[in-house]
Amino acid sequence: MLQLVALNSNIPSTNKWQAFNEKLVKPQKLGKRQKWMETETGFNERIKYIQDREADYKKRLKEIASKYSVT
């Protein structure tokens, strides 16, 4: 979900945190590797990381999607 929000250019950067929170049901207790979901600052750091590596993420998503293609 984070990747889809980060790479979706239809969601303005100022609304990404809100869009993410609307789409995701967070677990009551976050694990060690999920602490970034607690704050908007942590979320924005993850978004920046993904956007800095946008080409790599899009390539991986296309590869995954092609495995499940119905054609």
PyMOL Python script that loads the backbone (N, CA, C, O; Angstrom):
from pymol import cmd

cmd.read_pdbstr("""\
ATOM      1  N   MET A   1       0.823  -1.185   0.000  1.00  0.00           N
ATOM      2  CA  MET A   1       0.000   0.000   0.000  1.00  0.00           C
ATOM      3  C   MET A   1       0.873   1.257   0.000  1.00  0.00           C
ATOM      4  O   MET A   1       0.581   2.227  -0.699  1.00  0.00           O
ATOM      5  N   LEU A   2       1.939   1.226   0.786  1.00  0.00           N
ATOM      6  CA  LEU A   2       2.836   2.384   0.857  1.00  0.00           C
ATOM      7  C   LEU A   2       3.396   2.710  -0.517  1.00  0.00           C
ATOM      8  O   LEU A   2       3.438   3.877  -0.906  1.00  0.00           O
ATOM      9  N   GLN A   3       3.826   1.696  -1.257  1.00  0.00           N
ATOM     10  CA  GLN A   3       4.386   1.924  -2.587  1.00  0.00           C
ATOM     11  C   GLN A   3       3.355   2.520  -3.525  1.00  0.00           C
ATOM     12  O   GLN A   3       3.670   3.427  -4.296  1.00  0.00           O
ATOM     13  N   LEU A   4       2.138   2.028  -3.471  1.00  0.00           N
ATOM     14  CA  LEU A   4       1.094   2.540  -4.356  1.00  0.00           C
ATOM     15  C   LEU A   4       0.777   3.998  -4.060  1.00  0.00           C
ATOM     16  O   LEU A   4       0.571   4.790  -4.979  1.00  0.00           O
ATOM     17  N   VAL A   5       0.738   4.350  -2.791  1.00  0.00           N
ATOM     18  CA  VAL A   5       0.486   5.747  -2.423  1.00  0.00           C
ATOM     19  C   VAL A   5       1.672   6.611  -2.825  1.00  0.00           C
ATOM     20  O   VAL A   5       1.500   7.707  -3.359  1.00  0.00           O
ATOM     21  N   ALA A   6       2.869   6.116  -2.569  1.00  0.00           N
ATOM     22  CA  ALA A   6       4.081   6.889  -2.868  1.00  0.00           C
ATOM     23  C   ALA A   6       4.229   7.157  -4.360  1.00  0.00           C
ATOM     24  O   ALA A   6       4.628   8.252  -4.757  1.00  0.00           O
ATOM     25  N   LEU A   7       3.915   6.178  -5.178  1.00  0.00           N
ATOM     26  CA  LEU A   7       4.140   6.287  -6.623  1.00  0.00           C
ATOM     27  C   LEU A   7       2.937   6.832  -7.384  1.00  0.00           C
ATOM     28  O   LEU A   7       3.036   7.068  -8.588  1.00  0.00           O
ATOM     29  N   ASN A   8       1.815   7.036  -6.720  1.00  0.00           N
ATOM     30  CA  ASN A   8       0.608   7.534  -7.378  1.00  0.00           C
ATOM     31  C   ASN A   8       0.691   9.053  -7.525  1.00  0.00           C
ATOM     32  O   ASN A   8       0.578   9.789  -6.545  1.00  0.00           O
ATOM     33  N   SER A   9       0.883   9.500  -8.729  1.00  0.00           N
ATOM     34  CA  SER A   9       1.016  10.941  -8.979  1.00  0.00           C
ATOM     35  C   SER A   9      -0.327  11.673  -8.892  1.00  0.00           C
ATOM     36  O   SER A   9      -0.353  12.903  -8.867  1.00  0.00           O
ATOM     37  N   ASN A  10      -1.434  10.937  -8.847  1.00  0.00           N
ATOM     38  CA  ASN A  10      -2.752  11.567  -8.709  1.00  0.00           C
ATOM     39  C   ASN A  10      -3.031  12.034  -7.286  1.00  0.00           C
ATOM     40  O   ASN A  10      -3.941  12.831  -7.056  1.00  0.00           O
ATOM     41  N   ILE A  11      -2.244  11.537  -6.332  1.00  0.00           N
ATOM     42  CA  ILE A  11      -2.399  11.970  -4.942  1.00  0.00           C
ATOM     43  C   ILE A  11      -1.357  13.057  -4.685  1.00  0.00           C
ATOM     44  O   ILE A  11      -0.159  12.787  -4.766  1.00  0.00           O
ATOM     45  N   PRO A  12      -1.790  14.272  -4.378  1.00  0.00           N
ATOM     46  CA  PRO A  12      -0.826  15.349  -4.089  1.00  0.00           C
ATOM     47  C   PRO A  12       0.054  14.974  -2.901  1.00  0.00           C
ATOM     48  O   PRO A  12      -0.396  14.289  -1.983  1.00  0.00           O
ATOM     49  N   SER A  13       1.290  15.415  -2.919  1.00  0.00           N
ATOM     50  CA  SER A  13       2.237  15.033  -1.861  1.00  0.00           C
ATOM     51  C   SER A  13       1.749  15.454  -0.478  1.00  0.00           C
ATOM     52  O   SER A  13       2.068  14.802   0.516  1.00  0.00           O
ATOM     53  N   THR A  14       0.986  16.528  -0.409  1.00  0.00           N
ATOM     54  CA  THR A  14       0.474  16.983   0.884  1.00  0.00           C
ATOM     55  C   THR A  14      -0.633  16.081   1.427  1.00  0.00           C
ATOM     56  O   THR A  14      -0.942  16.135   2.617  1.00  0.00           O
ATOM     57  N   ASN A  15      -1.233  15.252   0.570  1.00  0.00           N
ATOM     58  CA  ASN A  15      -2.347  14.387   0.980  1.00  0.00           C
ATOM     59  C   ASN A  15      -1.974  12.914   1.089  1.00  0.00           C
ATOM     60  O   ASN A  15      -2.841  12.091   1.382  1.00  0.00           O
ATOM     61  N   LYS A  16      -0.724  12.561   0.865  1.00  0.00           N
ATOM     62  CA  LYS A  16      -0.329  11.146   0.867  1.00  0.00           C
ATOM     63  C   LYS A  16      -0.526  10.494   2.235  1.00  0.00           C
ATOM     64  O   LYS A  16      -1.003   9.362   2.308  1.00  0.00           O
ATOM     65  N   TRP A  17      -0.173  11.181   3.310  1.00  0.00           N
ATOM     66  CA  TRP A  17      -0.351  10.644   4.660  1.00  0.00           C
ATOM     67  C   TRP A  17      -1.823  10.368   4.926  1.00  0.00           C
ATOM     68  O   TRP A  17      -2.175   9.310   5.448  1.00  0.00           O
ATOM     69  N   GLN A  18      -2.684  11.316   4.571  1.00  0.00           N
ATOM     70  CA  GLN A  18      -4.125  11.158   4.772  1.00  0.00           C
ATOM     71  C   GLN A  18      -4.666  10.003   3.928  1.00  0.00           C
ATOM     72  O   GLN A  18      -5.447   9.189   4.420  1.00  0.00           O
ATOM     73  N   ALA A  19      -4.257   9.930   2.666  1.00  0.00           N
ATOM     74  CA  ALA A  19      -4.727   8.860   1.783  1.00  0.00           C
ATOM     75  C   ALA A  19      -4.292   7.499   2.317  1.00  0.00           C
ATOM     76  O   ALA A  19      -5.065   6.541   2.286  1.00  0.00           O
ATOM     77  N   PHE A  20      -3.066   7.412   2.804  1.00  0.00           N
ATOM     78  CA  PHE A  20      -2.554   6.157   3.351  1.00  0.00           C
ATOM     79  C   PHE A  20      -3.382   5.735   4.567  1.00  0.00           C
ATOM     80  O   PHE A  20      -3.775   4.574   4.677  1.00  0.00           O
ATOM     81  N   ASN A  21      -3.642   6.660   5.464  1.00  0.00           N
ATOM     82  CA  ASN A  21      -4.409   6.334   6.672  1.00  0.00           C
ATOM     83  C   ASN A  21      -5.851   5.961   6.372  1.00  0.00           C
ATOM     84  O   ASN A  21      -6.444   5.164   7.100  1.00  0.00           O
ATOM     85  N   GLU A  22      -6.429   6.522   5.311  1.00  0.00           N
ATOM     86  CA  GLU A  22      -7.800   6.186   4.938  1.00  0.00           C
ATOM     87  C   GLU A  22      -7.897   4.780   4.350  1.00  0.00           C
ATOM     88  O   GLU A  22      -8.918   4.111   4.509  1.00  0.00           O
ATOM     89  N   LYS A  23      -6.850   4.331   3.679  1.00  0.00           N
ATOM     90  CA  LYS A  23      -6.879   3.040   2.993  1.00  0.00           C
ATOM     91  C   LYS A  23      -6.438   1.878   3.871  1.00  0.00           C
ATOM     92  O   LYS A  23      -6.799   0.731   3.607  1.00  0.00           O
ATOM     93  N   LEU A  24      -5.664   2.162   4.912  1.00  0.00           N
ATOM     94  CA  LEU A  24      -5.029   1.102   5.674  1.00  0.00           C
ATOM     95  C   LEU A  24      -5.619   0.970   7.072  1.00  0.00           C
ATOM     96  O   LEU A  24      -5.881   1.966   7.746  1.00  0.00           O
ATOM     97  N   VAL A  25      -5.822  -0.256   7.491  1.00  0.00           N
ATOM     98  CA  VAL A  25      -6.227  -0.521   8.866  1.00  0.00           C
ATOM     99  C   VAL A  25      -4.957  -0.946   9.599  1.00  0.00           C
ATOM    100  O   VAL A  25      -4.399  -2.011   9.337  1.00  0.00           O
ATOM    101  N   LYS A  26      -4.515  -0.099  10.514  1.00  0.00           N
ATOM    102  CA  LYS A  26      -3.275  -0.382  11.241  1.00  0.00           C
ATOM    103  C   LYS A  26      -3.540  -1.390  12.355  1.00  0.00           C
ATOM    104  O   LYS A  26      -4.589  -1.354  12.999  1.00  0.00           O
ATOM    105  N   PRO A  27      -2.583  -2.287  12.576  1.00  0.00           N
ATOM    106  CA  PRO A  27      -2.735  -3.215  13.708  1.00  0.00           C
ATOM    107  C   PRO A  27      -2.655  -2.448  15.027  1.00  0.00           C
ATOM    108  O   PRO A  27      -2.061  -1.371  15.088  1.00  0.00           O
ATOM    109  N   GLN A  28      -3.249  -2.999  16.075  1.00  0.00           N
ATOM    110  CA  GLN A  28      -3.232  -2.320  17.371  1.00  0.00           C
ATOM    111  C   GLN A  28      -1.805  -2.151  17.885  1.00  0.00           C
ATOM    112  O   GLN A  28      -1.451  -1.100  18.419  1.00  0.00           O
ATOM    113  N   LYS A  29      -1.002  -3.175  17.723  1.00  0.00           N
ATOM    114  CA  LYS A  29       0.385  -3.107  18.169  1.00  0.00           C
ATOM    115  C   LYS A  29       1.283  -3.208  16.941  1.00  0.00           C
ATOM    116  O   LYS A  29       1.249  -4.199  16.212  1.00  0.00           O
ATOM    117  N   LEU A  30       2.078  -2.180  16.727  1.00  0.00           N
ATOM    118  CA  LEU A  30       2.974  -2.168  15.581  1.00  0.00           C
ATOM    119  C   LEU A  30       4.257  -2.912  15.913  1.00  0.00           C
ATOM    120  O   LEU A  30       4.805  -2.780  17.008  1.00  0.00           O
ATOM    121  N   GLY A  31       4.725  -3.693  14.953  1.00  0.00           N
ATOM    122  CA  GLY A  31       5.983  -4.398  15.124  1.00  0.00           C
ATOM    123  C   GLY A  31       7.167  -3.459  14.964  1.00  0.00           C
ATOM    124  O   GLY A  31       7.009  -2.293  14.603  1.00  0.00           O
ATOM    125  N   LYS A  32       8.333  -3.974  15.231  1.00  0.00           N
ATOM    126  CA  LYS A  32       9.563  -3.184  15.167  1.00  0.00           C
ATOM    127  C   LYS A  32       9.763  -2.536  13.798  1.00  0.00           C
ATOM    128  O   LYS A  32      10.205  -1.390  13.710  1.00  0.00           O
ATOM    129  N   ARG A  33       9.443  -3.257  12.747  1.00  0.00           N
ATOM    130  CA  ARG A  33       9.654  -2.753  11.394  1.00  0.00           C
ATOM    131  C   ARG A  33       8.484  -1.927  10.879  1.00  0.00           C
ATOM    132  O   ARG A  33       8.516  -1.449   9.745  1.00  0.00           O
ATOM    133  N   GLN A  34       7.457  -1.756  11.694  1.00  0.00           N
ATOM    134  CA  GLN A  34       6.283  -0.977  11.304  1.00  0.00           C
ATOM    135  C   GLN A  34       6.194   0.356  12.036  1.00  0.00           C
ATOM    136  O   GLN A  34       5.194   1.062  11.907  1.00  0.00           O
ATOM    137  N   LYS A  35       7.205   0.708  12.790  1.00  0.00           N
ATOM    138  CA  LYS A  35       7.185   1.932  13.592  1.00  0.00           C
ATOM    139  C   LYS A  35       7.030   3.187  12.741  1.00  0.00           C
ATOM    140  O   LYS A  35       6.562   4.214  13.232  1.00  0.00           O
ATOM    141  N   TRP A  36       7.414   3.114  11.481  1.00  0.00           N
ATOM    142  CA  TRP A  36       7.287   4.278  10.596  1.00  0.00           C
ATOM    143  C   TRP A  36       5.827   4.678  10.404  1.00  0.00           C
ATOM    144  O   TRP A  36       5.551   5.816  10.023  1.00  0.00           O
ATOM    145  N   MET A  37       4.892   3.772  10.658  1.00  0.00           N
ATOM    146  CA  MET A  37       3.472   4.082  10.479  1.00  0.00           C
ATOM    147  C   MET A  37       2.897   4.913  11.619  1.00  0.00           C
ATOM    148  O   MET A  37       1.765   5.390  11.526  1.00  0.00           O
ATOM    149  N   GLU A  38       3.664   5.093  12.693  1.00  0.00           N
ATOM    150  CA  GLU A  38       3.152   5.828  13.854  1.00  0.00           C
ATOM    151  C   GLU A  38       3.034   7.330  13.606  1.00  0.00           C
ATOM    152  O   GLU A  38       2.097   7.972  14.081  1.00  0.00           O
ATOM    153  N   THR A  39       3.987   7.882  12.863  1.00  0.00           N
ATOM    154  CA  THR A  39       4.023   9.331  12.694  1.00  0.00           C
ATOM    155  C   THR A  39       4.095   9.721  11.226  1.00  0.00           C
ATOM    156  O   THR A  39       4.547   8.949  10.381  1.00  0.00           O
ATOM    157  N   GLU A  40       3.650  10.911  10.948  1.00  0.00           N
ATOM    158  CA  GLU A  40       3.720  11.431   9.583  1.00  0.00           C
ATOM    159  C   GLU A  40       5.172  11.615   9.152  1.00  0.00           C
ATOM    160  O   GLU A  40       5.493  11.428   7.978  1.00  0.00           O
ATOM    161  N   THR A  41       6.056  11.980  10.084  1.00  0.00           N
ATOM    162  CA  THR A  41       7.470  12.160   9.766  1.00  0.00           C
ATOM    163  C   THR A  41       8.088  10.848   9.283  1.00  0.00           C
ATOM    164  O   THR A  41       8.784  10.822   8.268  1.00  0.00           O
ATOM    165  N   GLY A  42       7.833   9.767  10.008  1.00  0.00           N
ATOM    166  CA  GLY A  42       8.338   8.452   9.607  1.00  0.00           C
ATOM    167  C   GLY A  42       7.785   8.036   8.258  1.00  0.00           C
ATOM    168  O   GLY A  42       8.501   7.479   7.426  1.00  0.00           O
ATOM    169  N   PHE A  43       6.509   8.308   8.049  1.00  0.00           N
ATOM    170  CA  PHE A  43       5.854   8.002   6.777  1.00  0.00           C
ATOM    171  C   PHE A  43       6.516   8.780   5.639  1.00  0.00           C
ATOM    172  O   PHE A  43       6.821   8.212   4.590  1.00  0.00           O
ATOM    173  N   ASN A  44       6.737  10.083   5.850  1.00  0.00           N
ATOM    174  CA  ASN A  44       7.346  10.914   4.807  1.00  0.00           C
ATOM    175  C   ASN A  44       8.768  10.472   4.464  1.00  0.00           C
ATOM    176  O   ASN A  44       9.194  10.589   3.315  1.00  0.00           O
ATOM    177  N   GLU A  45       9.500   9.969   5.452  1.00  0.00           N
ATOM    178  CA  GLU A  45      10.846   9.450   5.185  1.00  0.00           C
ATOM    179  C   GLU A  45      10.774   8.228   4.272  1.00  0.00           C
ATOM    180  O   GLU A  45      11.590   8.074   3.363  1.00  0.00           O
ATOM    181  N   ARG A  46       9.796   7.365   4.520  1.00  0.00           N
ATOM    182  CA  ARG A  46       9.610   6.185   3.663  1.00  0.00           C
ATOM    183  C   ARG A  46       9.193   6.588   2.251  1.00  0.00           C
ATOM    184  O   ARG A  46       9.676   6.024   1.270  1.00  0.00           O
ATOM    185  N   ILE A  47       8.296   7.564   2.155  1.00  0.00           N
ATOM    186  CA  ILE A  47       7.849   8.060   0.851  1.00  0.00           C
ATOM    187  C   ILE A  47       9.042   8.604   0.068  1.00  0.00           C
ATOM    188  O   ILE A  47       9.194   8.308  -1.118  1.00  0.00           O
ATOM    189  N   LYS A  48       9.879   9.389   0.718  1.00  0.00           N
ATOM    190  CA  LYS A  48      11.053   9.961   0.060  1.00  0.00           C
ATOM    191  C   LYS A  48      11.984   8.856  -0.428  1.00  0.00           C
ATOM    192  O   LYS A  48      12.499   8.930  -1.544  1.00  0.00           O
ATOM    193  N   TYR A  49      12.201   7.844   0.387  1.00  0.00           N
ATOM    194  CA  TYR A  49      13.053   6.716   0.012  1.00  0.00           C
ATOM    195  C   TYR A  49      12.516   6.037  -1.253  1.00  0.00           C
ATOM    196  O   TYR A  49      13.273   5.738  -2.176  1.00  0.00           O
ATOM    197  N   ILE A  50      11.216   5.802  -1.282  1.00  0.00           N
ATOM    198  CA  ILE A  50      10.607   5.148  -2.446  1.00  0.00           C
ATOM    199  C   ILE A  50      10.673   6.051  -3.673  1.00  0.00           C
ATOM    200  O   ILE A  50      10.986   5.581  -4.767  1.00  0.00           O
ATOM    201  N   GLN A  51      10.388   7.324  -3.509  1.00  0.00           N
ATOM    202  CA  GLN A  51      10.413   8.241  -4.651  1.00  0.00           C
ATOM    203  C   GLN A  51      11.822   8.422  -5.196  1.00  0.00           C
ATOM    204  O   GLN A  51      11.994   8.621  -6.398  1.00  0.00           O
ATOM    205  N   ASP A  52      12.832   8.358  -4.335  1.00  0.00           N
ATOM    206  CA  ASP A  52      14.217   8.436  -4.795  1.00  0.00           C
ATOM    207  C   ASP A  52      14.592   7.226  -5.638  1.00  0.00           C
ATOM    208  O   ASP A  52      15.496   7.300  -6.471  1.00  0.00           O
ATOM    209  N   ARG A  53      13.906   6.124  -5.426  1.00  0.00           N
ATOM    210  CA  ARG A  53      14.176   4.877  -6.154  1.00  0.00           C
ATOM    211  C   ARG A  53      12.975   4.467  -7.001  1.00  0.00           C
ATOM    212  O   ARG A  53      12.699   3.281  -7.176  1.00  0.00           O
ATOM    213  N   GLU A  54      12.275   5.453  -7.517  1.00  0.00           N
ATOM    214  CA  GLU A  54      11.015   5.244  -8.239  1.00  0.00           C
ATOM    215  C   GLU A  54      11.145   4.263  -9.401  1.00  0.00           C
ATOM    216  O   GLU A  54      10.295   3.387  -9.563  1.00  0.00           O
ATOM    217  N   ALA A  55      12.180   4.394 -10.200  1.00  0.00           N
ATOM    218  CA  ALA A  55      12.347   3.517 -11.367  1.00  0.00           C
ATOM    219  C   ALA A  55      12.478   2.058 -10.930  1.00  0.00           C
ATOM    220  O   ALA A  55      11.893   1.172 -11.553  1.00  0.00           O
ATOM    221  N   ASP A  56      13.233   1.804  -9.877  1.00  0.00           N
ATOM    222  CA  ASP A  56      13.404   0.435  -9.381  1.00  0.00           C
ATOM    223  C   ASP A  56      12.079  -0.143  -8.890  1.00  0.00           C
ATOM    224  O   ASP A  56      11.750  -1.291  -9.188  1.00  0.00           O
ATOM    225  N   TYR A  57      11.326   0.650  -8.142  1.00  0.00           N
ATOM    226  CA  TYR A  57      10.045   0.184  -7.618  1.00  0.00           C
ATOM    227  C   TYR A  57       9.058  -0.099  -8.744  1.00  0.00           C
ATOM    228  O   TYR A  57       8.365  -1.117  -8.711  1.00  0.00           O
ATOM    229  N   LYS A  58       8.983   0.773  -9.728  1.00  0.00           N
ATOM    230  CA  LYS A  58       8.051   0.552 -10.840  1.00  0.00           C
ATOM    231  C   LYS A  58       8.435  -0.693 -11.634  1.00  0.00           C
ATOM    232  O   LYS A  58       7.563  -1.444 -12.072  1.00  0.00           O
ATOM    233  N   LYS A  59       9.720  -0.911 -11.819  1.00  0.00           N
ATOM    234  CA  LYS A  59      10.183  -2.100 -12.530  1.00  0.00           C
ATOM    235  C   LYS A  59       9.760  -3.364 -11.775  1.00  0.00           C
ATOM    236  O   LYS A  59       9.258  -4.313 -12.378  1.00  0.00           O
ATOM    237  N   ARG A  60       9.966  -3.372 -10.452  1.00  0.00           N
ATOM    238  CA  ARG A  60       9.584  -4.537  -9.659  1.00  0.00           C
ATOM    239  C   ARG A  60       8.081  -4.771  -9.676  1.00  0.00           C
ATOM    240  O   ARG A  60       7.626  -5.910  -9.777  1.00  0.00           O
ATOM    241  N   LEU A  61       7.308  -3.685  -9.575  1.00  0.00           N
ATOM    242  CA  LEU A  61       5.856  -3.831  -9.603  1.00  0.00           C
ATOM    243  C   LEU A  61       5.375  -4.390 -10.944  1.00  0.00           C
ATOM    244  O   LEU A  61       4.450  -5.202 -10.982  1.00  0.00           O
ATOM    245  N   LYS A  62       5.995  -3.961 -12.036  1.00  0.00           N
ATOM    246  CA  LYS A  62       5.631  -4.483 -13.362  1.00  0.00           C
ATOM    247  C   LYS A  62       5.984  -5.966 -13.474  1.00  0.00           C
ATOM    248  O   LYS A  62       5.225  -6.744 -14.052  1.00  0.00           O
ATOM    249  N   GLU A  63       7.130  -6.357 -12.923  1.00  0.00           N
ATOM    250  CA  GLU A  63       7.521  -7.768 -12.958  1.00  0.00           C
ATOM    251  C   GLU A  63       6.541  -8.625 -12.171  1.00  0.00           C
ATOM    252  O   GLU A  63       6.156  -9.707 -12.614  1.00  0.00           O
ATOM    253  N   ILE A  64       6.143  -8.143 -11.011  1.00  0.00           N
ATOM    254  CA  ILE A  64       5.186  -8.882 -10.190  1.00  0.00           C
ATOM    255  C   ILE A  64       3.837  -8.973 -10.905  1.00  0.00           C
ATOM    256  O   ILE A  64       3.215 -10.035 -10.929  1.00  0.00           O
ATOM    257  N   ALA A  65       3.388  -7.864 -11.483  1.00  0.00           N
ATOM    258  CA  ALA A  65       2.108  -7.849 -12.188  1.00  0.00           C
ATOM    259  C   ALA A  65       2.122  -8.792 -13.394  1.00  0.00           C
ATOM    260  O   ALA A  65       1.114  -9.428 -13.699  1.00  0.00           O
ATOM    261  N   SER A  66       3.265  -8.879 -14.077  1.00  0.00           N
ATOM    262  CA  SER A  66       3.342  -9.747 -15.263  1.00  0.00           C
ATOM    263  C   SER A  66       3.223 -11.219 -14.883  1.00  0.00           C
ATOM    264  O   SER A  66       2.770 -12.026 -15.694  1.00  0.00           O
ATOM    265  N   LYS A  67       3.613 -11.577 -13.685  1.00  0.00           N
ATOM    266  CA  LYS A  67       3.477 -12.975 -13.232  1.00  0.00           C
ATOM    267  C   LYS A  67       2.018 -13.383 -13.102  1.00  0.00           C
ATOM    268  O   LYS A  67       1.667 -14.553 -13.259  1.00  0.00           O
ATOM    269  N   TYR A  68       1.178 -12.399 -12.813  1.00  0.00           N
ATOM    270  CA  TYR A  68      -0.233 -12.675 -12.578  1.00  0.00           C
ATOM    271  C   TYR A  68      -1.120 -12.214 -13.730  1.00  0.00           C
ATOM    272  O   TYR A  68      -2.340 -12.135 -13.589  1.00  0.00           O
ATOM    273  N   SER A  69      -0.510 -11.914 -14.857  1.00  0.00           N
ATOM    274  CA  SER A  69      -1.268 -11.448 -16.009  1.00  0.00           C
ATOM    275  C   SER A  69      -2.138 -12.572 -16.558  1.00  0.00           C
ATOM    276  O   SER A  69      -1.728 -13.732 -16.583  1.00  0.00           O
ATOM    277  N   VAL A  70      -3.311 -12.228 -16.986  1.00  0.00           N
ATOM    278  CA  VAL A  70      -4.281 -13.208 -17.476  1.00  0.00           C
ATOM    279  C   VAL A  70      -4.096 -13.479 -18.969  1.00  0.00           C
ATOM    280  O   VAL A  70      -4.681 -14.431 -19.486  1.00  0.00           O
ATOM    281  N   THR A  71      -3.323 -12.696 -19.657  1.00  0.00           N
ATOM    282  CA  THR A  71      -3.187 -12.853 -21.107  1.00  0.00           C
ATOM    283  C   THR A  71      -2.453 -14.076 -21.518  1.00  0.00           C
ATOM    284  O   THR A  71      -2.275 -14.317 -22.712  1.00  0.00           O
TER     285      THR A  71
END
""", "prot")
cmd.dss("prot")
cmd.show_as("cartoon", "prot")
cmd.util.cbc("prot")
cmd.orient("prot")
